[in-house]
Amino acid sequence: LPTRMGYNVAATAVALLHLAFILFVVLGGLLVLKWPKLMWIHIPAAVWGALIEFAGWWCPLTKWENLLLREAGRAGYSNGFIAHYIMPVIYPPGLTRGTEILLGCIVLAINVAVYVRVFR
């Protein structure tokens, strides 16, 4: 049977994976400049990341992390991963829907700019 510590470690691993995915969504296009074949992985990831922000959906990784946190005896969180971990670092508390849409636009703009260059 998994222990509370095991669930805690798993929740941390999911959080780190989630952060890595977000960084790949936002900055992965820069890797495509060096390795163009990576675009077949990055484009769907970037589309998914933008959809999450534009539609206000929750990433499944957030749900898994919350489940693991609760199993570890810790409280999960009621907002999304970005709102819980990233936004407090970048912005003051109080993530609004408008900010989420702005973040989606930033991700989209960065990646459109990169892919315009890739396809030239």
ZAFI-398542 format. One line per 5 residues: number of its first residue (from 0); their letters; for each residue x, y, z of C-alpha. Coordinates in nm, 4 decimals, decimal comma, padded with zeros to 6 digits, m for minus. Each point is the difference from the previous one (the first is absolute). Example, Ala and Ser with C-alpha at 12.3 -4.5 7.8 and 13.67 -1.06 7.14 Angstrom:
// residues 2
0) AS) 01,2300:m00,4500:00,7800; 00,1370:00,3440:m00,0660 .
END
This chain:
// residues 120
0) LPTRM) 00,0000:00,0000:00,0000; 00,1325:00,3454:m00,0869; 00,0883:00,2161:00,2967; m00,0842:00,3637:00,0561; 00,3608:00,0800:m00,0799 .
5) GYNVA) m00,0274:m00,1936:m00,3250; m00,3097:00,1970:m00,1001; 00,1775:00,3225:00,0941; 00,2980:m00,0913:m00,2193; m00,2361:m00,0926:m00,2842 .
10) ATAVA) m00,1873:00,3323:00,0357; 00,3305:00,1864:m00,0166; 00,1031:m00,1988:m00,3078; m00,3285:00,0844:m00,1720; 00,0450:00,3688:00,0906 .
15) LLHLA) 00,3501:m00,0014:m00,1510; m00,1260:m00,1777:m00,3119; m00,2773:00,2589:m00,0244; 00,2509:00,2844:00,0251; 00,2208:m00,1620:m00,2650 .
20) FILFV) m00,3015:m00,0345:m00,2308; m00,0926:00,3668:00,0483; 00,3565:00,1076:m00,0762; m00,0028:m00,2202:m00,3106; m00,3297:00,1546:m00,1132 .
25) VLGGL) 00,1287:00,3536:00,0455; 00,3620:m00,0403:m00,1075; 00,0046:m00,3252:m00,1975; m00,0258:00,1879:m00,3274; 00,3537:00,1209:00,0628 .
30) LVLKW) 00,1112:m00,3642:00,0037; m00,1773:m00,0443:m00,3333; 00,2325:00,2631:m00,1473; 00,2882:m00,2388:00,0693; m00,1849:m00,3305:m00,0503 .
35) PKLMW) m00,2867:00,0557:m00,2494; m00,1368:m00,3560:00,0313; m00,0893:00,0821:00,3614; m00,2856:00,2122:m00,1362; m00,2153:m00,3150:m00,0291 .
40) IHIPA) 00,0084:m00,0273:00,3785; 00,0041:00,3699:00,0779; m00,2929:00,1129:m00,2157; m00,2570:m00,2263:00,1711; 00,1454:00,0896:00,3415 .
45) AVWGA) m00,0200:00,3736:m00,0781; m00,3558:m00,0335:m00,1308; m00,1000:m00,1892:00,3147; 00,1668:00,2611:00,2237; m00,1757:00,2855:m00,1785 .
50) LIEFA) m00,3356:m00,1808:00,0139; 00,0379:m00,0559:00,3731; 00,0418:00,3751:00,0492; m00,2587:00,1192:m00,2534; m00,2718:m00,2466:00,1002 .
55) GWWCP) 00,0680:00,0134:00,3747; 00,0472:m00,3770:00,0098; 00,2006:m00,1877:00,2585; 00,2975:m00,2048:m00,1077; m00,0247:m00,3665:00,1069 .
60) LTKWE) 00,3378:00,0387:00,1694; m00,1594:00,2450:00,2448; m00,2660:m00,2558:00,0901; 00,2580:m00,2759:00,0453; 00,2167:00,2198:00,2187 .
65) NLLLR) m00,2975:00,0938:00,2193; m00,1005:m00,3652:00,0324; 00,3535:m00,0943:00,1046; 00,0196:00,2919:00,2455; m00,3249:m00,1092:00,1653 .
70) EAGRA) 00,1232:m00,3601:00,0190; 00,3155:00,1324:00,1666; m00,2180:00,1650:00,2655; 00,0524:00,3505:m00,1369; m00,2626:00,2353:m00,1324 .
75) GYSNG) m00,0208:00,0283:m00,3738; m00,0595:00,3363:m00,1586; m00,3170:00,1350:m00,1541; 00,1520:00,2038:m00,2819; 00,2093:m00,1156:m00,2947 .
80) FIAHY) 00,3703:m00,0781:00,0008; 00,0971:00,3344:m00,1526; m00,2131:00,1926:00,2480; 00,1325:m00,2027:00,2930; 00,3731:m00,0181:m00,0744 .
85) IMPVI) 00,0978:00,2352:m00,2813; m00,2190:00,3074:00,0411; 00,0957:00,0714:00,3636; 00,3603:00,0187:m00,1181; m00,0704:00,2281:m00,2962 .
90) YPPGL) m00,3052:00,1978:00,1077; m00,1731:00,0878:00,3251; m00,2828:m00,2330:00,1082; m00,3326:00,0297:m00,1815; 00,0286:m00,1688:m00,3389 .
95) TRGTE) m00,2859:00,1205:m00,2170; m00,1521:m00,1519:m00,3090; 00,1387:00,2923:m00,1987; 00,3520:m00,0840:00,1192; m00,0447:m00,3618:m00,1051 .
100) ILLGC) m00,1033:00,1138:m00,3472; 00,2974:00,2372:m00,0117; 00,2325:m00,2897:00,0884; m00,1553:m00,2059:m00,2784; 00,0587:00,2870:m00,2433 .
105) IVLAI) 00,3631:00,0298:00,1082; 00,0562:m00,3740:m00,0537; m00,1673:00,0248:m00,3391; 00,1999:00,3091:m00,1051; 00,3352:m00,1510:00,1004 .
110) NVAVY) m00,0709:m00,3196:m00,1873; m00,1433:00,1676:m00,3113; 00,3136:00,2163:m00,0192; 00,2250:m00,3052:00,0324; m00,1922:m00,2040:m00,2559 .
115) VRVFR) m00,0087:00,2871:m00,2508; 00,3798:m00,0077:00,0204; 00,0152:m00,3810:m00,0195; m00,2130:m00,0135:m00,3129; 00,1968:00,2793:m00,1742 .
END
